[in-house]
Every structure is written in C-alpha cells, then in structure tokens.
Amino acid sequence: MADKGSRSSTTAVRRCGWARGELMTEYHDREWGVPTHDDRRHFEFLVLEGAQAGLSWDTILRRRDGYRRAFAGFDAAKVARFDARRVQRLLADPGIIRNRLKINAAIRNARLFLDVQREFGDFDTYIRGFAPGRSRAPRRLSDIPAQTAEAVTLSKDLRRRGFTFVGPVIMYAHMQAVGVVNDHVVGCFRRKEVSSLGV
C-alpha cells in the first residue's frame, strides 16, 4: 500500500519528468527530496551515488537491495573495517556494480565518513552546512542544474578530506536526494509535501 506521501503510478498527478517506470516513480513519490537527518541514509546515498557514476539511477535502484546486503546495511563503521578479502568477495557479487575503484572508494569513504562524524557530531550537520541560502522553484527539468556552487564547494571539501567519487554532480545529486535542496518542479505533487517537511 502506498504511504501518505505517494500516489499510484497510474494516478493522474503531475510529477517531475524524470519519474518514469515503476522503480523511478516509487523512488520519486516516496523518497527523493525528503529531508533526512539519518547518517546511515547519508552514507547509503554516498555509496549509491558513487556507484552510479557513468550509469543510470534506475540501474542502481535495481541493485539497491544487493548493495544493502553487500555493504552491511550501509553501516559506515562496519564498512570501514572491510579488508582485501572482503573486497574480493564484493568483486564477485552480481548484486552490485563490480567495479574495483567504486568498491574501494566506498570503503575509503566509510573511514573518512567516521572522521567527519567525529569532527561535526554527525555527517548531517556537516553536509547541511553547504545548503544554499534560498530555495529555487524550477518550473521544468531544464531549470534544474547538474551542479551548483554549493555542490562544488562541498565536493572540494570532501576531496580535501580524501573522499573519492564525490564530484560536484554526484554531490548535488546527493543534496537533492536527502532534501538539502528541494528540486521537485513547480506543479509536481511532491513539491509542497516535501517543502512542508522542512530541512
């Protein structure tokens, strides 16, 4: 059954134009842009957005359960302890994208993620420090940038800390996913619902 903030994919409501197909529509209707303050969710999207590089988001959503299983439920403290033997197992796992660079990045980023938590209290506080001063109101998909000045600054800071697969496009996608920004287009039924949740 759909939750309060979702609509059946067959219901005649306006959505952002990228929400096509069952998986993408459900993701749009239930998750995308919803503000989260849960560090496990932040780490999940760091792993998934990094894995997406060069691929479609639909491809990653289809493997999301595989990633959840392979990466210890997105527990950064556990992933930070993955060793070379675990990497070899991941490289043989058909449930994820078997790319050595992306797998190694997820493990390295887990260790650095813990450093950020120690410094700021949690990762959520850190990333929300890069939120834009005011929200935009995109009317069409073409109004939504692939990256912003804030995402560039965030990306540079993460790279300075040693993170990889955190370019400005990836990090802007992360900011959109976890509700640091609300990029639902004007007229999309989720825009007001998400806005009502605050940041």
N, CA, C and O of each residue as an XYZ file, in Angstrom:
796
protein
N       0.856     -1.204      0.000
C       0.000      0.000      0.000
C       0.878      1.235      0.000
O       1.889      1.285      0.702
N       0.506      2.210     -0.767
C       1.288      3.444     -0.843
C       1.191      4.201      0.464
O       0.157      4.185      1.131
N       2.298      4.874      0.831
C       2.259      5.667      2.057
C       1.576      7.005      1.785
O       1.180      7.310      0.660
N       1.453      7.787      2.847
C       0.702      9.035      2.761
C       1.244      9.977      1.693
O       0.485     10.718      1.068
N       2.573      9.947      1.484
C       3.175     10.883      0.550
C       3.354     10.350     -0.850
O       4.123     10.921     -1.624
N       2.666      9.267     -1.209
C       2.850      8.720     -2.542
C       1.531      8.552     -3.260
O       0.464      8.577     -2.648
N       1.618      8.383     -4.557
C       0.453      8.160     -5.392
C       0.722      6.965     -6.286
O       1.870      6.703     -6.645
N      -0.302      6.253     -6.642
C      -0.145      5.164     -7.588
C       0.426      5.713     -8.883
O       0.104      6.830     -9.287
N       1.293      4.909     -9.550
C       1.894      5.366    -10.794
C       0.846      5.560    -11.885
O       1.120      6.192    -12.905
N      -0.353      5.020    -11.674
C      -1.400      5.178    -12.682
C      -2.290      6.377    -12.389
O      -3.115      6.757    -13.220
N      -2.126      6.975    -11.207
C      -2.944      8.125    -10.846
C      -2.525      9.333    -11.685
O      -1.337      9.568    -11.906
N      -3.511     10.089    -12.144
C      -3.216     11.246    -12.997
C      -2.803     12.432    -12.138
O      -3.608     13.321    -11.859
N      -1.540     12.437    -11.721
C      -0.977     13.564    -10.979
C       0.277     14.002    -11.719
O       0.863     13.236    -12.483
N       0.674     15.232    -11.482
C       1.881     15.731    -12.135
C       3.102     15.390    -11.307
O       3.136     15.610    -10.096
N       4.097     14.851    -11.977
C       5.367     14.505    -11.346
C       6.502     15.178    -12.116
O       6.311     15.696    -13.217
N       7.681     15.155    -11.509
C       8.879     15.567    -12.226
C       9.059     14.631    -13.423
O       8.808     13.429    -13.330
N       9.497     15.200    -14.542
C       9.539     14.447    -15.780
C      10.453     13.239    -15.799
O      10.287     12.361    -16.646
N      11.416     13.170    -14.887
C      12.320     12.021    -14.874
C      11.718     10.792    -14.220
O      12.270      9.697    -14.330
N      10.586     10.961    -13.538
C       9.960      9.838    -12.817
C       9.169      8.969    -13.789
O       7.957      9.123    -13.944
N       9.878      8.060    -14.434
C       9.258      7.155    -15.407
C       9.597      5.715    -15.039
O      10.714      5.411    -14.621
N       8.623      4.845    -15.202
C       8.834      3.459    -14.819
C       8.517      3.262    -13.349
O       8.544      4.214    -12.568
N       8.221      2.042    -12.976
C       7.751      1.759    -11.610
C       8.767      2.121    -10.540
O       8.427      2.792     -9.566
N      10.020      1.682    -10.709
C      11.024      1.937     -9.685
C      11.299      3.429     -9.509
O      11.345      3.931     -8.386
N      11.480      4.129    -10.622
C      11.786      5.554    -10.553
C      10.597      6.345    -10.011
O      10.777      7.320     -9.281
N       9.391      5.927    -10.365
C       8.202      6.623     -9.865
C       8.051      6.433     -8.363
O       7.762      7.386     -7.638
N       8.246      5.213     -7.899
C       8.153      4.965     -6.456
C       9.233      5.729     -5.694
O       8.979      6.279     -4.622
N      10.431      5.758     -6.255
C      11.514      6.499     -5.615
C      11.173      7.988     -5.548
O      11.358      8.627     -4.512
N      10.681      8.526     -6.640
C      10.270      9.933     -6.683
C       9.164     10.212     -5.670
O       9.232     11.194     -4.931
N       8.156      9.361     -5.632
C       6.971      9.607     -4.807
C       7.210      9.393     -3.320
O       6.519      9.995     -2.498
N       8.163      8.558     -2.957
C       8.353      8.208     -1.550
C       9.610      8.801     -0.915
O       9.615      9.102      0.278
N      10.670      8.971     -1.698
C      11.963      9.277     -1.091
C      12.628     10.564     -1.554
O      13.114     11.340     -0.731
N      12.655     10.797     -2.854
C      13.521     11.840     -3.404
C      13.169     13.211     -2.828
O      12.027     13.662     -2.910
N      14.161     13.850     -2.252
C      13.971     15.190     -1.708
C      13.467     15.241     -0.287
O      13.406     16.320      0.303
N      13.102     14.095      0.285
C      12.612     14.091      1.669
C      13.787     14.365      2.606
O      14.772     13.628      2.587
N      13.696     15.412      3.422
C      14.814     15.718      4.332
C      15.095     14.563      5.285
O      14.192     14.065      5.957
N      16.341     14.150      5.336
C      16.742     13.124      6.284
C      17.876     13.668      7.147
O      18.717     14.438      6.682
N      17.882     13.259      8.387
C      18.968     13.627      9.299
C      19.653     12.361      9.807
O      20.384     12.386     10.797
N      19.401     11.259      9.111
C      19.916      9.945      9.474
C      21.248      9.711      8.761
O      21.298      9.649      7.533
N      22.313      9.581      9.527
C      23.624      9.410      8.917
C      23.740      8.116      8.123
O      24.487      8.062      7.146
N      23.021      7.079      8.520
C      23.072      5.844      7.739
C      22.519      6.081      6.343
O      23.031      5.528      5.369
N      21.473      6.903      6.236
C      20.913      7.240      4.925
C      21.906      8.077      4.125
O      22.050      7.892      2.916
N      22.583      8.988      4.797
C      23.601      9.769      4.105
C      24.690      8.856      3.540
O      25.119      9.021      2.398
N      25.127      7.904      4.342
C      26.176      7.003      3.856
C      25.645      6.131      2.720
O      26.359      5.869      1.752
N      24.409      5.686      2.832
C      23.804      4.910      1.749
C      23.872      5.670      0.425
O      24.273      5.116     -0.598
N      23.476      6.938      0.455
C      23.480      7.699     -0.785
C      24.893      8.026     -1.261
O      25.114      8.160     -2.465
N      25.852      8.158     -0.350
C      27.243      8.330     -0.780
C      27.703      7.100     -1.572
O      28.352      7.223     -2.611
N      27.357      5.922     -1.064
C      27.739      4.678     -1.749
C      27.008      4.552     -3.085
O      27.622      4.287     -4.118
N      25.691      4.745     -3.048
C      24.885      4.544     -4.256
C      25.173      5.589     -5.327
O      25.278      5.253     -6.507
N      25.301      6.852     -4.929
C      25.577      7.898     -5.922
C      26.969      7.696     -6.526
O      27.168      7.931     -7.718
N      27.923      7.267     -5.715
C      29.242      6.965     -6.251
C      29.208      5.800     -7.223
O      29.889      5.809     -8.249
N      28.406      4.796     -6.890
C      28.267      3.629     -7.775
C      27.601      4.007     -9.087
O      27.851      3.377    -10.116
N      26.762      5.021     -9.060
C      26.020      5.411    -10.255
C      26.904      6.044    -11.316
O      26.553      6.015    -12.496
N      28.029      6.609    -10.938
C      28.871      7.360    -11.881
C      28.994      6.621    -13.213
O      29.509      5.505    -13.266
N      28.519      7.252    -14.283
C      28.569      6.664    -15.607
C      27.409      5.745    -15.929
O      27.338      5.198    -17.030
N      26.498      5.567    -14.981
C      25.359      4.666    -15.155
C      24.061      5.421    -14.881
O      24.087      6.590    -14.496
N      22.940      4.759    -15.079
C      21.638      5.372    -14.792
C      21.249      5.097    -13.345
O      21.679      4.110    -12.749
N      20.431      5.982    -12.791
C      19.950      5.782    -11.425
C      19.049      4.556    -11.351
O      19.030      3.865    -10.332
N      18.308      4.279    -12.410
C      17.464      3.084    -12.462
C      18.311      1.818    -12.281
O      17.902      0.882    -11.595
N      19.482      1.802    -12.897
C      20.388      0.656    -12.758
C      20.772      0.453    -11.299
O      20.837     -0.682    -10.827
N      21.023      1.526    -10.593
C      21.414      1.436     -9.185
C      20.222      1.028     -8.319
O      20.369      0.201     -7.419
N      19.057      1.592     -8.578
C      17.879      1.223     -7.781
C      17.588     -0.275     -7.889
O      17.154     -0.895     -6.919
N      17.824     -0.850     -9.055
C      17.580     -2.284     -9.239
C      18.555     -3.129     -8.416
O      18.276     -4.293     -8.131
N      19.665     -2.563     -8.044
C      20.670     -3.281     -7.242
C      20.709     -2.796     -5.794
O      21.602     -3.179     -5.038
N      19.786     -1.990     -5.417
C      19.834     -1.387     -4.083
C      19.829     -2.425     -2.976
O      20.586     -2.303     -2.013
N      18.998     -3.433     -3.095
C      18.977     -4.481     -2.074
C      20.304     -5.227     -2.031
O      20.777     -5.615     -0.963
N      20.898     -5.424     -3.208
C      22.209     -6.066     -3.257
C      23.259     -5.234     -2.558
O      24.107     -5.776     -1.848
N      23.219     -3.929     -2.746
C      24.147     -3.039     -2.052
C      23.908     -3.044     -0.551
O      24.854     -3.033      0.237
N      22.648     -3.062     -0.162
C      22.325     -3.054      1.271
C      22.919     -4.295      1.940
O      23.492     -4.221      3.027
N      22.768     -5.422      1.269
C      23.307     -6.672      1.811
C      24.840     -6.649      1.782
O      25.483     -6.986      2.776
N      25.416     -6.258      0.661
C      26.869     -6.317      0.491
C      27.608     -5.324      1.373
O      28.734     -5.581      1.798
N      26.975     -4.189      1.648
C      27.631     -3.133      2.424
C      27.029     -2.990      3.823
O      26.812     -1.884      4.317
N      26.768     -4.135      4.441
C      26.433     -4.202      5.873
C      25.307     -3.260      6.269
O      25.378     -2.593      7.301
N      24.257     -3.207      5.434
C      23.135     -2.327      5.758
C      23.525     -0.865      5.775
O      22.869     -0.049      6.422
N      24.591     -0.530      5.063
C      25.124      0.839      4.993
C      25.554      1.359      6.370
O      25.398      2.539      6.684
N      26.089      0.463      7.164
C      26.684      0.830      8.449
C      28.138      1.234      8.171
O      28.985      0.377      7.920
N      28.418      2.526      8.218
C      29.751      3.017      7.846
C      30.847      2.423      8.726
O      31.944      2.152      8.239
N      30.572      2.218     10.006
C      31.588      1.673     10.907
C      31.968      0.248     10.498
O      33.135     -0.133     10.592
N      31.003     -0.528     10.051
C      31.302     -1.891      9.595
C      32.020     -1.872      8.251
O      32.984     -2.612      8.053
N      31.560     -1.035      7.329
C      32.189     -0.969      6.006
C      33.633     -0.489      6.135
O      34.502     -0.926      5.381
N      33.890      0.398      7.078
C      35.247      0.913      7.278
C      36.234     -0.196      7.632
O      37.440     -0.036      7.443
N      35.729     -1.321      8.143
C      36.594     -2.438      8.536
C      36.753     -3.486      7.428
O      37.438     -4.488      7.633
N      36.140     -3.276      6.271
C      36.268     -4.242      5.178
C      37.740     -4.354      4.776
O      38.439     -3.348      4.654
N      38.195     -5.585      4.573
C      39.590     -5.820      4.199
C      39.687     -6.334      2.763
O      38.690     -6.398      2.045
N      40.897     -6.697      2.361
C      41.132     -7.135      0.975
C      40.316     -8.379      0.634
O      39.848     -8.521     -0.496
N      40.144     -9.272      1.593
C      39.347    -10.469      1.340
C      37.892    -10.098      1.069
O      37.242    -10.689      0.208
N      37.386     -9.110      1.814
C      36.001     -8.667      1.603
C      35.867     -7.992      0.233
O      34.846     -8.149     -0.436
N      36.875     -7.255     -0.177
C      36.848     -6.625     -1.500
C      36.734     -7.694     -2.581
O      35.967     -7.533     -3.530
N      37.485     -8.776     -2.449
C      37.412     -9.848     -3.443
C      36.015    -10.456     -3.501
O      35.525    -10.789     -4.580
N      35.384    -10.599     -2.357
C      34.005    -11.112     -2.340
C      33.057    -10.149     -3.036
O      32.159    -10.567     -3.767
N      33.260     -8.857     -2.805
C      32.406     -7.857     -3.439
C      32.592     -7.853     -4.951
O      31.633     -7.662     -5.700
N      33.811     -8.063     -5.392
C      34.088     -8.082     -6.834
C      33.430     -9.275     -7.526
O      33.277     -9.287     -8.747
N      33.047    -10.264     -6.744
C      32.375    -11.450     -7.295
C      30.870    -11.417     -7.072
O      30.168    -12.363     -7.428
N      30.374    -10.336     -6.485
C      28.957    -10.249     -6.113
C      28.138     -9.677     -7.274
O      28.311     -8.507     -7.616
N      27.254    -10.464     -7.886
C      26.452     -9.969     -9.014
C      25.357     -8.991     -8.595
O      24.698     -8.401     -9.451
N      25.157     -8.815     -7.302
C      24.112     -7.920     -6.820
C      24.511     -6.458     -6.786
O      23.687     -5.589     -6.502
N      25.790     -6.182     -7.080
C      26.279     -4.802     -7.078
C      27.048     -4.536     -8.372
O      27.257     -5.444     -9.176
N      27.464     -3.285     -8.564
C      28.329     -2.944     -9.682
C      29.744     -3.372     -9.296
O      30.325     -2.843     -8.348
N      30.291     -4.333    -10.037
C      31.581     -4.921     -9.652
C      32.737     -4.125    -10.261
O      33.421     -4.572    -11.181
N      32.918     -2.952     -9.717
C      33.957     -2.043    -10.175
C      34.901     -1.811     -8.999
O      34.502     -1.271     -7.967
N      36.153     -2.223     -9.165
C      37.104     -2.157     -8.051
C      37.275     -0.739     -7.516
O      37.335     -0.534     -6.303
N      37.354      0.249     -8.425
C      37.549      1.628     -7.981
C      36.372      2.103     -7.127
O      36.566      2.763     -6.106
N      35.162      1.767     -7.548
C      33.977      2.202     -6.803
C      33.858      1.467     -5.466
O      33.448      2.055     -4.466
N      34.212      0.203     -5.451
C      34.167     -0.567     -4.195
C      35.207     -0.022     -3.214
O      34.902      0.212     -2.044
N      36.422      0.176     -3.690
C      37.464      0.724     -2.819
C      37.109      2.123     -2.326
O      37.409      2.480     -1.186
N      36.467      2.916     -3.191
C      36.054      4.263     -2.788
C      35.031      4.194     -1.668
O      35.109      4.972     -0.717
N      34.072      3.279     -1.759
C      33.052      3.156     -0.719
C      33.679      2.828      0.637
O      33.255      3.351      1.668
N      34.684      1.965      0.626
C      35.340      1.569      1.877
C      36.186      2.728      2.425
O      36.135      3.038      3.615
N      36.955      3.353      1.547
C      37.761      4.514      1.979
C      36.848      5.628      2.490
O      37.118      6.236      3.526
N      35.773      5.889      1.761
C      34.848      6.946      2.169
C      34.184      6.632      3.499
O      33.875      7.543      4.268
N      33.960      5.348      3.779
C      33.373      4.968      5.073
C      34.293      5.404      6.212
O      33.827      5.932      7.222
N      35.585      5.187      6.051
C      36.547      5.573      7.093
C      36.578      7.083      7.282
O      36.647      7.579      8.407
N      36.526      7.804      6.172
C      36.538      9.260      6.238
C      35.212      9.811      6.741
O      35.178     10.850      7.400
N      34.121      9.119      6.431
C      32.795      9.481      6.928
C      32.799      9.475      8.460
O      32.218     10.357      9.093
N      33.455      8.478      9.042
C      33.557      8.399     10.507
C      34.359      9.574     11.064
O      34.059     10.087     12.142
N      35.377      9.992     10.319
C      36.158     11.166     10.739
C      35.284     12.420     10.764
O      35.364     13.222     11.694
N      34.449     12.582      9.733
C      33.550     13.739      9.682
C      32.570     13.697     10.850
O      32.297     14.724     11.471
N      32.046     12.520     11.148
C      31.135     12.395     12.289
C      31.808     12.807     13.589
O      31.206     13.486     14.421
N      33.039     12.400     13.757
C      33.755     12.765     14.988
C      33.976     14.274     15.060
O      33.897     14.866     16.136
N      34.249     14.888     13.924
C      34.532     16.317     13.913
C      33.280     17.164     14.112
O      33.308     18.161     14.833
N      32.177     16.763     13.470
C      30.975     17.600     13.469
C      29.843     17.064     14.349
O      28.815     17.724     14.504
N      30.021     15.895     14.914
C      28.946     15.291     15.707
C      28.126     14.318     14.883
O      27.728     13.263     15.375
N      27.873     14.667     13.634
C      27.240     13.768     12.665
C      27.481     14.313     11.261
O      27.823     15.481     11.081
N      27.294     13.443     10.272
C      27.517     13.862      8.896
C      26.435     14.825      8.436
O      26.689     15.700      7.608
N      25.242     14.667      8.964
C      24.125     15.533      8.574
C      24.433     16.998      8.857
O      24.169     17.861      8.020
N      24.989     17.281     10.032
C      25.354     18.657     10.377
C      26.375     19.195      9.387
O      26.288     20.340      8.942
N      27.334     18.358      9.053
C      28.371     18.764      8.093
C      27.762     19.129      6.742
O      28.003     20.225      6.236
N      26.983     18.236      6.155
C      26.510     18.473      4.790
C      25.499     19.614      4.727
O      25.438     20.326      3.725
N      24.715     19.794      5.771
C      23.732     20.882      5.765
C      24.398     22.253      5.894
O      23.765     23.286      5.675
N      25.655     22.247      6.245
C      26.410     23.489      6.240
C      26.669     24.023      4.840
O      27.117     25.157      4.671
N      26.383     23.191      3.830
C      26.573     23.589      2.433
C      25.241     23.870      1.738
O      25.201     24.030      0.518
N      24.164     23.932      2.500
C      22.845     24.205      1.910
C      22.815     25.613      1.324
O      23.427     26.525      1.879
N      22.110     25.801      0.210
C      22.017     27.147     -0.365
C      21.225     28.076      0.544
O      20.401     27.631      1.342
N      21.483     29.364      0.413
C      20.808     30.347      1.252
C      19.320     30.457      0.977
O      18.544     30.779      1.877
N      18.915     30.194     -0.256
C      17.491     30.253     -0.574
C      17.158     29.144     -1.557
O      18.018     28.681     -2.306
N      15.907     28.728     -1.546
C      15.494     27.633     -2.415
C      15.091     28.153     -3.787
O      14.651     29.293     -3.937
N      15.250     27.298     -4.773
C      14.821     27.618     -6.133
C      13.427     27.054     -6.353
O      12.938     26.246     -5.564
N      12.804     27.484     -7.419
C      11.494     26.956     -7.800
C      11.533     26.584     -9.277
O      10.993     27.310    -10.111
N      12.173     25.451     -9.610
C      12.284     25.067    -11.016
C      10.913     24.746    -11.615
O      10.105     24.050    -11.002
N      10.666     25.255    -12.802
C       9.387     25.016    -13.461
C       9.447     23.844    -14.436
O       8.417     23.271    -14.792
N      10.646     23.496    -14.859
C      10.817     22.368    -15.780
C      12.171     21.733    -15.488
O      13.010     22.332    -14.814
N      12.381     20.532    -15.990
C      13.628     19.827    -15.718
C      14.837     20.621    -16.172
O      15.887     20.581    -15.529
N      14.698     21.345    -17.280
C      15.826     22.120    -17.800
C      16.234     23.254    -16.865
O      17.312     23.826    -17.028
N      15.390     23.589    -15.891
C      15.730     24.626    -14.910
C      16.609     24.087    -13.780
O      17.151     24.856    -12.985
N      16.744     22.771    -13.715
C      17.491     22.160    -12.615
C      18.929     21.923    -13.068
O      19.159     21.187    -14.027
N      19.899     22.537    -12.391
C      21.299     22.382    -12.817
C      21.842     21.006    -12.442
O      21.318     20.342    -11.548
N      22.886     20.594    -13.130
C      23.558     19.341    -12.784
C      24.425     19.519    -11.541
O      24.716     18.553    -10.836
N      24.835     20.758    -11.277
C      25.635     21.073    -10.097
C      25.417     22.541     -9.761
O      24.938     23.317    -10.588
N      25.771     22.905     -8.550
C      25.639     24.289     -8.107
C      26.947     24.718     -7.435
O      27.833     23.898     -7.196
N      27.049     25.994     -7.141
C      28.242     26.498     -6.455
C      28.420     25.804     -5.109
O      29.542     25.500     -4.703
N      27.309     25.555     -4.421
C      27.382     24.883     -3.114
C      27.897     23.455     -3.259
O      28.687     22.982     -2.443
N      27.437     22.773     -4.310
C      27.889     21.404     -4.543
C      29.368     21.364     -4.911
O      30.085     20.439     -4.529
N      29.820     22.370     -5.652
C      31.242     22.457     -5.995
C      32.076     22.642     -4.730
O      33.111     21.999     -4.558
N      31.615     23.526     -3.848
C      32.339     23.773     -2.593
C      32.355     22.520     -1.723
O      33.382     22.177     -1.138
N      31.208     21.836     -1.640
C      31.123     20.586     -0.875
C      32.068     19.546     -1.455
O      32.813     18.898     -0.719
N      32.040     19.386     -2.766
C      32.906     18.414     -3.427
C      34.379     18.696     -3.139
O      35.145     17.779     -2.845
N      34.767     19.952     -3.224
C      36.165     20.321     -2.968
C      36.551     19.997     -1.535
O      37.657     19.519     -1.279
N      35.646     20.254     -0.603
C      35.964     19.998      0.797
C      36.083     18.499      1.059
O      36.976     18.065      1.787
N      35.191     17.709      0.470
C      35.270     16.258      0.644
C      36.558     15.712      0.036
O      37.215     14.853      0.624
N      36.912     16.210     -1.133
C      38.157     15.757     -1.765
C      39.369     16.142     -0.920
O      40.323     15.373     -0.803
N      39.325     17.328     -0.337
C      40.413     17.752      0.542
C      40.559     16.792      1.723
O      41.662     16.560      2.218
N      39.445     16.249      2.159
C      39.453     15.297      3.268
C      39.851     13.893      2.822
O      40.068     13.019      3.662
N      39.949     13.665      1.513
C      40.389     12.369      0.998
C      39.317     11.521      0.355
O      39.619     10.443     -0.157
N      38.056     11.979      0.363
C      36.967     11.227     -0.264
C      37.190     11.145     -1.770
O      37.805     12.030     -2.365
N      36.683     10.076     -2.379
C      36.700      9.932     -3.831
C      35.295      9.609     -4.331
O      34.424      9.227     -3.549
N      35.078      9.764     -5.630
C      33.751      9.625     -6.247
C      32.759     10.586     -5.579
O      31.630     10.218     -5.256
N      33.212     11.815     -5.387
C      32.380     12.850     -4.761
C      32.463     14.141     -5.574
O      32.557     15.232     -5.011
N      32.426     14.010     -6.899
C      32.446     15.195     -7.745
C      31.214     16.047     -7.523
O      30.269     15.594     -6.878
N      31.194     17.270     -8.040
C      30.077     18.180     -7.783
C      28.735     17.696     -8.320
O      27.696     17.992     -7.729
N      28.737     16.956     -9.428
C      27.474     16.411     -9.946
C      26.947     15.333     -9.005
O      25.758     15.297     -8.690
N      27.842     14.459     -8.561
C      27.449     13.404     -7.614
C      26.947     14.025     -6.312
O      25.937     13.588     -5.760
N      27.648     15.035     -5.830
C      27.252     15.610     -4.551
C      25.981     16.435     -4.661
O      25.220     16.533     -3.698
N      25.745     17.031     -5.828
C      24.468     17.726     -5.968
C      23.324     16.727     -6.003
O      22.260     16.981     -5.438
N      23.534     15.597     -6.659
C      22.519     14.538     -6.646
C      22.256     14.074     -5.214
O      21.116     13.793     -4.845
N      23.312     13.997     -4.416
C      23.166     13.623     -3.004
C      22.331     14.678     -2.262
O      21.421     14.334     -1.508
N      22.639     15.937     -2.474
C      21.901     17.023     -1.810
C      20.413     16.989     -2.194
O      19.543     17.243     -1.361
N      20.138     16.675     -3.455
C      18.747     16.553     -3.898
C      18.064     15.363     -3.225
O      16.934     15.472     -2.749
N      18.754     14.239     -3.192
C      18.156     13.001     -2.681
C      17.767     13.107     -1.217
O      16.710     12.620     -0.817
N      18.621     13.746     -0.410
C      18.395     13.765      1.043
C      17.728     15.045      1.532
O      17.639     15.286      2.736
N      17.260     15.864      0.594
C      16.465     17.023      0.985
C      17.250     18.218      1.473
O      16.693     19.081      2.153
N      18.542     18.296      1.145
C      19.278     19.530      1.433
C      18.733     20.633      0.534
O      18.726     21.808      0.902
N      18.273     20.231     -0.658
C      17.555     21.124     -1.563
C      16.267     20.419     -2.002
O      16.180     19.192     -1.951
N      15.285     21.187     -2.427
C      14.022     20.634     -2.939
C      13.932     21.001     -4.415
O      13.590     22.131     -4.763
N      14.242     20.038     -5.277
C      14.226     20.289     -6.710
C      13.029     19.656     -7.416
O      13.052     19.481     -8.634
N      11.994     19.315     -6.670
C      10.748     18.943     -7.334
C      10.256     20.180     -8.083
O      10.273     21.287     -7.546
N       9.821     19.985     -9.319
C       9.400     21.131    -10.123
C       8.079     21.696     -9.611
O       7.280     20.991     -8.996
N       7.870     22.978     -9.878
C       6.614     23.624     -9.532
C       5.481     22.874    -10.249
O       5.543     22.656    -11.459
N       4.471     22.493     -9.507
C       3.358     21.740    -10.072
C       3.435     20.258     -9.777
O       2.422     19.564     -9.846
N       4.646     19.747     -9.441
C       4.764     18.347     -9.031
C       4.072     18.187     -7.681
O       4.258     19.011     -6.786
N       3.284     17.142     -7.533
C       2.512     16.969     -6.296
C       3.399     16.825     -5.065
O       2.947     17.055     -3.944
N       4.663     16.444     -5.269
C       5.549     16.249     -4.125
C       6.224     17.533     -3.653
O       6.738     17.575     -2.536
N       6.234     18.568     -4.467
C       6.977     19.771     -4.090
C       6.483     20.349     -2.761
O       7.278     20.588     -1.852
N       5.178     20.571     -2.650
C       4.647     21.141     -1.414
C       4.748     20.155     -0.259
O       5.027     20.544      0.875
N       4.524     18.889     -0.547
C       4.629     17.879      0.514
C       6.034     17.856      1.100
O       6.203     17.819      2.319
N       7.031     17.878      0.240
C       8.407     17.864      0.706
C       8.751     19.159      1.417
O       9.413     19.147      2.455
N       8.298     20.286      0.859
C       8.579     21.588      1.491
C       8.011     21.658      2.895
O       8.602     22.279      3.778
N       6.870     21.026      3.104
C       6.219     21.067      4.412
C       7.015     20.322      5.478
O       6.780     20.502      6.673
N       7.953     19.487      5.045
C       8.756     18.712      5.984
C       9.948     19.490      6.512
O      10.632     19.044      7.433
N      10.198     20.669      5.920
C      11.322     21.487      6.353
C      12.626     20.916      5.865
O      12.650     20.117      4.929
N      13.713     21.318      6.494
C      15.023     20.822      6.145
C      15.698     20.251      7.394
O      16.829     19.772      7.319
